[in-house]
Amino acid sequence: MKKITLILLLFCAGYLNAQDVNYSIKNISENTKLADFGVTYFGENEVVFASSRKDKSIRNRKWYLNKQPYLELFKGALTADGEINNVERFSETINTKYHESNVTFTKDLKTVYFSRNNYINKKIEKDEDGWVLIQLYKATVGDDGEWTNITPLPFNSDNYQTGHPTLNAKENKLYFTSDMPGSLGSTDIYVVDINSDGSYGEPINLGSNVNTKGSEMFPFIDENNVLYFSSDGYLDGKGQLDIYITKIIGKEAIEPAKNLGYPINSKSDDFAFVKKTGANSGHFSSNREFGKGDDDIYYFEELTPEELDCNQLVEGVVREKETGALLPGALVVLYGENGEKIESIIADKYASFGFKIDCKTSYKIVGSKENYSEDSVEFVTSNVRDLELVVGLTIEPTEFVVVRGKLMVNINPIYFDLDKSEIRKDAAIELDKVVRIMNKYPNIKIALGSHTDSRASDQYNWDLSNRRAKSSIEWIISRGIDASRITGEGYGETQLVNKCSNGVECSEAEHQLNRRTEFIIVNPEGVNQ
């Protein structure tokens, strides 16, 4: 049943509840007794929409689920009062003998994304259960003005559906409907990045501020990143599919969706809401009572603009101050203008973080990580809606750390080549830190301890660790540190920090914990002298 849900709602598609009226609506005259829905603006003066109307130029094969002809794409001239005239088939190459609907165009009208049955090279493809799925396709306009290079999008699958595409204003994100794995309900709304080279990122679910356990579909995002979509999963729904509104910043809806209410929504299916760029008017579709047939196209004018909170997004990454290395796992905390803690998150595997914030408000962001000092940034947001701010946090390691009750110099692990004791370039960077600290604190003395894991013989590990300790000490002395301030010894595998002794099966990560060089402060009081 999950797979049939999208097909029925994609291509099947009254008494009204009285609420505050924010819109005036009318049923356009071009509607037929069959399905007409899904307006998309094609430039300033034309529209494209889906219809199962009869057309003399095609064989009107009927779909067995609703006994209507298969949906085709049509285009028409758009009048000032929202009517559609001079309707004709949109494209001979995009339209097939199966379903096509729901298109979105780039601003230059040279690229189109559209939904259709999984029909490639004049062959219909079915899933493992025998269903013909709805999938997303892309085409470009050729020199002759006809659509060509029709290709399925790379994240399509024979195991789930994709459909209802809509591009954001920058044309670098494509929103769509799918029942792919990871969906919260029957169908969810997703977004995917369109990279500068034309490739695509991984589809991302818009989350619970949009998606429910029901069906969400027919997304449309306007030039202000306001998302409109249809859902039957919200408790405040008027009937079947209702149209909702929310705000998108980044890849998230920043607030729970709001029902558009009467007269946009009814007790029937209301869907495919679109607004003309820069205008307070648009079109939507509905199969409500007193229409002309099945799904009808309606024109609306906004009487009172929908008010959404003024929000912005602040995001950034956490790096180590000296090296610029990313620091995933850092704690990042957002504080309000009165010092109150608002939210805290852990930087992800890319060391990135992000917070949704209000306009015209003071904030402070603090980043920290174990064995690192804090860094913070303070800022005041503007009154510009949907602004995306970028900040950076650079934190530096603390100079000392207590490990197993001993005060040690805080450096990254020192690595040696297999069976070698020569100082590598990456090891020299860490030893340089030890030199700087010893110069900064001229009274401290250090005892260097070199350790191995338990693999190889005890004697071999003892000898190897002593050679490595000696080469490390010699390197530090060569940088001007008095030899009386540093001693060293190799301990082989005699001071393991875990259970990984001879004969015990351990992971490589567990063995790595034992392969270490430690710089113990012999006289901790020297730090304060």
Secondary structure, 3 states (H helix, E strand, C coil): CHHHHHHHHHHCCCCCCCCCCCEEEEECCCCCCCCEEEEEECCCCEEEEEECCCCCCCCCCECCCCCCECCEEEEEEECCCCCEEEEEECCCCCCCCCCEEEEEECCCCCEEEEEEECEECCEECCCCCCCCCEEEEEEEECCCCCEEEEEECCCCECCECEEEEEECCCCCEEEEEECCCCCCCCEEEEEEEECCCCCECCCEECCCCCCCCCEEEEEEECCCCEEEEEECCCCCCCCCCEEEEEEEECCEECCCCEECCCCCCCCCCEEEEEECCCCCEEEEEECCCCCCCCCEEEEEEECCCCCCCCEEEEEEEEEECCCCCECCCCEEEEECCCCCEEEEEECCCCCEEEEEEECCCEEEEEEECCCECCEEEEEECCCCCCCEEEEEEEECECCEEEECCEEEECCCCCCCCCCCCCCCHHHHHHHHHHHHHHHHCCCCCEEEEEECCCCCCHHHHHHHHHHHHHHHHHHHHHCCCCHHHEEEEEEECCCCCCCCCCCCCCCHHHHHHHCEEEEEECCHHHHHC
